[in-house]
Amino acid sequence: MSRVTAELLTIGDEILYGQIVDTNSQWMSVALSEAGIQVIRKTTVGDVESEILKALAEAESRVDIVLITGGLGPTSDDLTKPCLVKHFNCELKINDEALAEVTAFFKSRGRELTEINRQQAALPTCCEKITNKIGTAPGMWFERNETVMVSMPGVPHEMKLMMKDLIVPKLKLRFITPTIHHQVIRTVGIGESFLADKISSWENSLPPHIKLAYLPSLGDVKLRLTAIGESREELIREVDSLVDRLIPLAGEYIFGYGEDPLEMVIGNLLREQKLTLSIAESCTGGYVSHLITSIPGSSEYFLGSLIPYAYEIKMRQLGVKPETLEQYGAVSEPTIIEMANLVRAKFSTDIGVATSGIAGPGGATPEKPVGTVWIAYSDKHHTVTKKLQLSTDRSINIRLATTAVLNLIRLSLPKEVLTHS
């Protein structure tokens, strides 16, 4: 079965200027993938007629489906309809059905239909009107040379309803689409290049219809397997088998599957094992606690935290010994061990974790440069520490140290078998 390809074309100077973020393309890509349609290109053009016409012609020449958003308003800078009229060499006329819908829309809101709003009902004569149930700008469906081109409003909630109710079902009737199955494998504690080297033999053995993508972000790397075929059940079985073969190579770095973040996975482990957690954060300034408590139901396992930033707070509120700080400093293994053990005792939790470091840009010494961070995990059985040497950027150091702490908790807890779900 051949693939069905699509290009997303967004129109508007406001996107190019960075005044709004194009969230439409991301949402549409997901919706199309679920329908078995592959987005192979995303293009954004400004409110310039020549650029829009060029983008329309190029898109029509290389994909099966072109989905356009934006530029359908009633003002002079909205050029999508005039450009579509030129591209398809037809006329722009008032569509009686569209006019009735626009008139009813304004009447339902107690507003008069002005001449400028009446022009919302003007459509290219060569298109099929697509009803906009919650707005005034109708969508437009064009077909030429085996290519479908659809224009929709740029207003996200109008576009989404149009896509879900009308356009995607119509595209699935128009095209015979394959099944696309994605599986995301989430890893932490290893860089992209090191991970690629570790799993190279596995990657090289992937069948042609299953592709691997590396999706690195700050602190972790996602592996996305994309399988294309006819049977979803068969694709799922194939991908699950491949994941089973991956685990012996990279299992120590795999913390989950799908979209669940590390803090959710840890929360589930703590809940399942009925363990409680407390945190003493210095250099991370509460960011670890923020992520932990961002998960609904975290009160079941998270009891509280301290942010003992200053020396005196580490001593007076947490109980770190003055001689420890004097001899080793706040950013040291002895200090971080005390912090983790003391916060666990103070909150009477099963687990205590702690962070202390030099986030930057100041506070460094030749022995302890910016990015030096100590983290610790403590429970009744053992205490585990780790020294990190991170970057010179403060915000990056906070985020990387937080990820490292969460991963330290994961590695120090009793091992659980992760499923592919």
C-alpha positions as CSV (number, residue, x, y, z in Angstrom):
1,M,0.0,0.0,0.0
2,S,1.5,3.3,-1.1
3,R,1.7,6.2,1.4
4,V,-0.5,9.2,1.4
5,T,1.4,12.5,1.8
6,A,0.4,15.9,3.1
7,E,1.8,19.4,3.4
8,L,0.7,22.0,5.9
9,L,0.7,25.6,4.7
10,T,0.2,28.3,7.3
11,I,-0.4,31.8,6.1
12,G,0.2,35.0,8.0
13,D,2.8,37.6,8.8
14,E,2.1,37.2,12.5
15,I,3.5,33.7,12.5
16,L,6.7,34.8,10.7
17,Y,7.1,37.7,13.1
18,G,6.8,35.4,16.1
19,Q,3.8,37.2,17.4
20,I,1.8,34.0,17.6
21,V,2.9,30.4,17.9
22,D,1.8,28.0,15.2
23,T,0.1,25.3,17.3
24,N,-2.2,24.4,14.5
25,S,0.4,22.5,12.5
26,Q,1.4,20.3,15.5
27,W,-2.2,19.4,16.2
28,M,-3.0,18.7,12.5
29,S,0.1,16.5,12.2
30,V,-1.1,14.3,15.0
31,A,-4.6,14.1,13.6
32,L,-3.4,13.2,10.1
33,S,-0.9,10.6,11.4
34,E,-3.8,8.9,13.3
35,A,-5.6,8.8,10.0
36,G,-2.7,7.1,8.2
37,I,-1.6,10.3,6.4
38,Q,2.1,11.4,6.5
39,V,3.0,15.0,6.8
40,I,6.2,15.5,4.8
41,R,6.5,19.3,4.9
42,K,5.3,22.3,6.8
43,T,5.5,25.7,5.2
44,T,4.7,29.2,6.5
45,V,4.4,32.2,4.2
46,G,3.6,35.8,5.0
47,D,0.8,38.0,3.6
48,V,2.4,38.4,0.2
49,E,0.5,37.3,-2.9
50,S,3.4,36.1,-4.9
51,E,4.8,34.0,-2.1
52,I,1.4,32.4,-1.4
53,L,0.9,31.6,-5.1
54,K,4.4,30.1,-5.2
55,A,3.8,28.0,-2.1
56,L,0.4,26.7,-3.4
57,A,2.0,25.6,-6.7
58,E,4.9,23.9,-5.1
59,A,2.8,22.1,-2.5
60,E,0.3,20.9,-5.1
61,S,3.2,19.4,-7.2
62,R,4.7,17.2,-4.4
63,V,1.9,15.9,-2.1
64,D,-1.5,14.3,-2.2
65,I,-3.1,16.7,0.3
66,V,-2.4,20.3,1.0
67,L,-4.0,21.7,4.2
68,I,-4.0,25.5,4.5
69,T,-4.8,27.6,7.6
70,G,-5.1,31.3,8.0
71,G,-5.8,34.3,5.8
72,L,-9.6,33.9,5.6
73,G,-10.7,37.0,7.4
74,P,-12.8,39.8,5.8
75,T,-10.0,42.4,5.8
76,S,-7.7,43.5,3.0
77,D,-4.6,41.7,4.4
78,D,-6.4,38.3,4.2
79,L,-5.2,37.0,0.9
80,T,-5.9,33.3,0.9
81,K,-9.2,33.4,-1.0
82,P,-8.0,35.7,-3.7
83,C,-4.8,33.6,-4.1
84,L,-6.8,30.4,-4.4
85,V,-9.0,32.0,-7.1
86,K,-5.9,32.8,-9.1
87,H,-4.3,29.5,-8.4
88,F,-7.3,27.5,-9.7
89,N,-8.3,30.1,-12.3
90,C,-11.9,30.6,-11.2
91,E,-14.1,33.4,-9.9
92,L,-15.0,34.6,-6.4
93,K,-18.7,34.8,-5.9
94,I,-21.2,35.0,-3.0
95,N,-22.2,31.4,-2.1
96,D,-25.9,31.5,-1.1
97,E,-25.6,28.7,1.4
98,A,-22.6,30.3,3.0
99,L,-24.4,33.7,3.1
100,A,-27.3,32.1,4.9
101,E,-25.0,30.6,7.5
102,V,-23.0,33.8,8.1
103,T,-26.3,35.8,8.3
104,A,-27.7,33.3,10.9
105,F,-24.4,33.4,12.8
106,F,-24.6,37.2,13.3
107,K,-28.4,37.1,14.0
108,S,-27.9,34.6,16.7
109,R,-25.6,37.0,18.5
110,G,-27.8,40.0,18.0
111,R,-25.5,41.7,15.6
112,E,-26.0,43.3,12.1
113,L,-24.4,41.7,9.1
114,T,-22.2,44.4,7.6
115,E,-21.0,44.4,4.0
116,I,-17.5,43.5,5.0
117,N,-18.8,40.5,7.0
118,R,-21.0,39.6,4.1
119,Q,-17.8,39.0,2.1
120,Q,-17.1,36.0,4.3
121,A,-19.6,34.2,2.1
122,A,-17.7,35.0,-1.1
123,L,-16.1,31.7,-2.2
124,P,-14.1,30.5,-5.2
125,T,-16.7,29.0,-7.7
126,C,-14.4,25.9,-8.2
127,C,-14.5,24.8,-4.5
128,E,-16.8,22.8,-2.3
129,K,-17.9,24.8,0.7
130,I,-17.1,23.3,4.1
131,T,-19.4,24.5,6.9
132,N,-17.8,26.4,9.8
133,K,-20.2,25.5,12.7
134,I,-18.7,27.9,15.2
135,G,-17.3,30.8,13.1
136,T,-17.9,33.0,10.0
137,A,-15.2,31.8,7.6
138,P,-16.2,28.7,5.7
139,G,-13.6,26.1,4.7
140,M,-12.9,25.3,1.0
141,W,-12.2,21.9,-0.6
142,F,-10.5,21.8,-4.0
143,E,-9.5,18.9,-6.2
144,R,-7.2,18.9,-9.2
145,N,-4.8,16.5,-10.8
146,E,-5.3,13.9,-8.0
147,T,-4.4,16.4,-5.3
148,V,-6.8,17.7,-2.6
149,M,-6.3,21.2,-1.3
150,V,-8.3,22.3,1.7
151,S,-8.4,25.8,3.2
152,M,-9.5,26.4,6.8
153,P,-9.6,29.2,9.3
154,G,-6.5,29.8,11.4
155,V,-8.6,30.1,14.6
156,P,-7.6,26.9,16.4
157,H,-10.9,25.8,17.8
158,E,-12.7,26.4,14.4
159,M,-10.0,24.5,12.5
160,K,-10.0,21.6,15.0
161,L,-13.8,21.1,14.8
162,M,-13.7,21.3,11.0
163,M,-10.9,18.8,10.8
164,K,-12.5,16.3,13.3
165,D,-16.0,16.4,12.0
166,L,-15.6,16.9,8.3
167,I,-12.2,17.0,6.7
168,V,-10.5,13.9,8.2
169,P,-13.5,11.7,7.6
170,K,-13.7,13.0,4.0
171,L,-10.0,12.5,3.4
172,K,-10.3,8.9,4.6
173,L,-13.1,8.3,2.1
174,R,-11.1,9.9,-0.7
175,F,-7.8,8.1,-0.1
176,I,-6.9,4.5,0.8
177,T,-4.5,5.2,3.7
178,P,-2.1,2.8,5.4
179,T,-2.0,2.3,9.2
180,I,0.7,4.3,11.0
181,H,1.7,3.1,14.5
182,H,4.1,5.1,16.7
183,Q,5.8,3.8,19.8
184,V,7.9,6.2,22.0
185,I,10.6,4.8,24.2
186,R,11.8,7.2,26.9
187,T,15.4,7.2,28.1
188,V,17.3,9.2,30.6
189,G,20.9,9.3,31.8
190,I,22.6,8.8,28.4
191,G,23.3,11.2,25.6
192,E,21.9,10.8,22.1
193,S,25.2,9.8,20.4
194,F,26.1,7.3,23.2
195,L,22.7,5.8,23.0
196,A,22.9,5.5,19.2
197,D,26.2,3.7,19.5
198,K,24.9,1.3,22.1
199,I,21.9,0.3,20.1
200,S,23.4,0.5,16.6
201,S,23.1,-3.3,15.9
202,W,19.5,-3.2,16.9
203,E,18.8,-0.1,14.7
204,N,20.5,-1.6,11.7
205,S,18.3,-4.7,11.9
206,L,15.0,-2.7,11.7
207,P,12.8,-3.8,8.8
208,P,12.2,-1.2,6.0
209,H,8.7,-0.4,7.0
210,I,9.7,0.6,10.6
211,K,11.8,3.8,11.1
212,L,13.6,5.0,14.2
213,A,13.9,8.7,15.2
214,Y,16.0,10.1,18.0
215,L,14.2,13.0,19.8
216,P,16.7,14.5,22.3
217,S,15.6,17.1,24.8
218,L,17.2,18.6,27.9
219,G,18.2,15.7,30.1
220,D,16.6,12.8,28.2
221,V,16.2,11.2,24.8
222,K,13.1,9.8,23.2
223,L,13.2,7.0,20.7
224,R,10.3,6.9,18.3
225,L,9.5,3.8,16.3
226,T,7.1,4.5,13.4
227,A,5.7,1.5,11.7
228,I,3.6,1.7,8.4
229,G,1.5,-1.2,7.1
230,E,-2.0,-2.5,6.7
231,S,-2.8,-4.2,10.0
232,R,-2.5,-2.2,13.2
233,E,-2.5,-5.4,15.3
234,E,0.4,-6.8,13.3
235,L,2.3,-3.5,13.6
236,I,1.9,-3.4,17.3
237,R,3.1,-7.0,17.7
238,E,6.2,-6.2,15.5
239,V,7.0,-3.0,17.5
240,D,6.6,-4.7,20.8
241,S,8.9,-7.5,19.7
242,L,11.5,-4.9,18.7
243,V,11.2,-3.2,22.1
244,D,11.8,-6.5,23.8
245,R,15.0,-6.9,21.8
246,L,16.0,-3.3,22.7
247,I,15.7,-3.8,26.5
248,P,18.9,-5.9,26.9
249,L,20.9,-3.2,25.2
250,A,19.5,-0.1,26.8
251,G,17.1,-1.2,29.6
252,E,19.0,0.6,32.3
253,Y,18.2,3.9,30.6
254,I,14.6,3.2,29.7
255,F,12.2,4.8,32.2
256,G,9.0,4.6,30.3
257,Y,6.9,4.6,27.2
258,G,4.6,7.0,25.5
259,E,4.3,10.5,26.8
260,D,4.5,10.0,30.6
261,P,7.3,12.2,32.0
262,L,9.9,10.9,34.4
263,E,8.2,12.6,37.4
264,M,5.0,10.6,36.7
265,V,6.8,7.3,36.3
266,I,8.5,7.9,39.7
267,G,5.2,8.9,41.3
268,N,3.7,5.7,40.1
269,L,6.6,3.6,41.5
270,L,6.4,5.4,44.9
271,R,2.6,4.9,45.0
272,E,2.8,1.2,44.1
273,Q,5.5,0.6,46.7
274,K,3.8,2.8,49.3
275,L,6.9,4.9,49.8
276,T,7.0,8.5,50.9
277,L,9.4,11.2,49.8
278,S,10.8,14.5,51.1
279,I,13.3,16.8,49.4
280,A,16.0,19.3,50.5
281,E,16.8,21.6,47.5
282,S,19.5,24.1,47.4
283,C,20.7,24.9,43.8
284,T,17.5,23.6,42.2
285,G,15.5,26.1,44.3
286,G,12.3,24.0,44.5
287,Y,12.2,22.8,40.9
288,V,12.4,19.1,41.8
289,S,9.4,19.6,44.2
290,H,7.6,21.5,41.5
291,L,7.8,18.6,39.0
292,I,6.9,16.1,41.7
293,T,3.8,18.0,42.7
294,S,2.8,18.7,39.2
295,I,1.4,15.1,39.1
296,P,-2.1,14.7,40.3
297,G,-2.3,12.5,43.4
298,S,1.3,13.3,44.5
299,S,0.1,14.0,48.0
300,E,0.0,10.2,48.4
301,Y,3.8,10.0,48.4
302,F,5.2,13.5,48.6
303,L,5.2,15.0,52.2
304,G,7.2,18.2,51.7
305,S,10.4,19.9,51.1
306,L,12.9,22.6,52.3
307,I,14.9,25.0,50.3
308,P,17.9,25.6,52.6
309,Y,19.7,28.0,50.2
310,A,21.9,29.9,52.7
311,Y,24.5,28.3,55.0
312,E,22.6,29.4,58.1
313,I,19.3,27.8,56.9
314,K,21.2,24.6,56.1
315,M,22.4,24.6,59.7
316,R,19.5,26.1,61.7
317,Q,16.5,24.7,59.8
318,L,17.8,21.5,58.3
319,G,20.5,20.6,60.9
320,V,23.6,20.3,58.8
321,K,26.7,20.4,61.1
322,P,28.6,23.6,61.0
323,E,31.9,21.7,60.9
324,T,30.8,19.9,57.8
325,L,30.1,23.1,56.0
326,E,33.3,24.7,57.3
327,Q,35.5,21.8,56.3
328,Y,33.9,20.7,53.0
329,G,31.6,23.6,51.9
330,A,28.0,23.4,50.8
331,V,28.8,21.8,47.5
332,S,30.3,18.6,48.7
333,E,29.6,15.0,49.2
334,P,29.6,15.1,53.0
335,T,27.1,18.0,53.0
336,I,24.8,16.4,50.5
337,I,24.7,13.2,52.5
338,E,23.7,15.0,55.6
339,M,21.1,17.0,53.8
340,A,19.4,13.9,52.4
341,N,19.5,12.0,55.7
342,L,18.3,15.0,57.7
343,V,15.4,15.8,55.5
344,R,14.3,12.2,55.6
345,A,14.4,12.3,59.4
346,K,12.8,15.7,59.6
347,F,9.7,14.7,57.5
348,S,9.7,11.1,58.7
349,T,9.6,9.8,55.1
350,D,10.9,6.6,53.6
351,I,13.2,8.5,51.2
352,G,15.0,11.8,51.3
353,V,16.8,13.4,48.4
354,A,18.9,16.6,48.2
355,T,20.7,18.9,45.8
356,S,23.5,21.4,46.3
357,G,25.6,23.0,43.6
358,I,26.8,26.1,41.8
359,A,24.1,27.0,39.3
360,G,26.0,30.1,38.1
361,P,27.0,32.4,36.8
362,G,28.7,33.4,40.1
363,G,29.9,31.5,43.1
364,A,32.5,29.4,41.4
365,T,36.0,28.5,42.6
366,P,38.9,26.8,40.7
367,E,38.1,23.6,42.5
368,K,34.3,23.9,42.0
369,P,33.5,25.6,38.7
370,V,30.0,26.7,37.6
371,G,27.9,23.6,37.0
372,T,29.3,21.6,39.9
373,V,26.4,19.9,41.6
374,W,26.1,17.1,44.2
375,I,22.9,15.1,44.5
376,A,21.9,12.4,47.0
377,Y,19.3,9.8,47.7
378,S,18.7,8.3,51.1
379,D,16.5,5.6,52.5
380,K,16.9,3.2,55.5
381,H,19.0,0.8,53.6
382,H,21.5,3.0,51.8
383,T,22.6,6.5,50.7
384,V,23.6,7.1,47.1
385,T,25.4,10.2,45.9
386,K,26.4,11.5,42.5
387,K,28.6,14.5,41.4
388,L,27.5,16.3,38.3
389,Q,29.6,18.6,36.1
390,L,27.1,20.5,34.0
391,S,27.1,23.7,31.9
392,T,27.7,27.4,32.5
393,D,24.1,28.3,32.0
394,R,22.1,28.7,35.2
395,S,18.6,27.7,33.9
396,I,20.0,24.7,32.1
397,N,21.9,23.6,35.2
398,I,18.7,23.7,37.3
399,R,16.8,21.6,34.8
400,L,19.6,19.1,34.3
401,A,20.2,18.7,38.0
402,T,16.5,18.1,38.5
403,T,16.4,15.4,35.9
404,A,19.5,13.8,37.4
405,V,17.8,13.7,40.9
406,L,14.7,12.2,39.5
407,N,16.7,9.6,37.7
408,L,18.7,8.9,40.9
409,I,15.4,8.1,42.6
410,R,14.4,5.8,39.8
411,L,17.7,3.9,39.9
412,S,17.8,3.7,43.7
413,L,14.3,2.3,44.1
414,P,13.6,-1.4,43.8
415,K,13.5,-2.3,40.2
416,E,10.2,-2.6,38.4
417,V,9.4,-4.2,35.1
418,L,8.1,-1.6,32.7
419,T,5.5,-2.6,30.1
420,H,5.2,-1.2,26.6
421,S,1.9,0.5,27.2
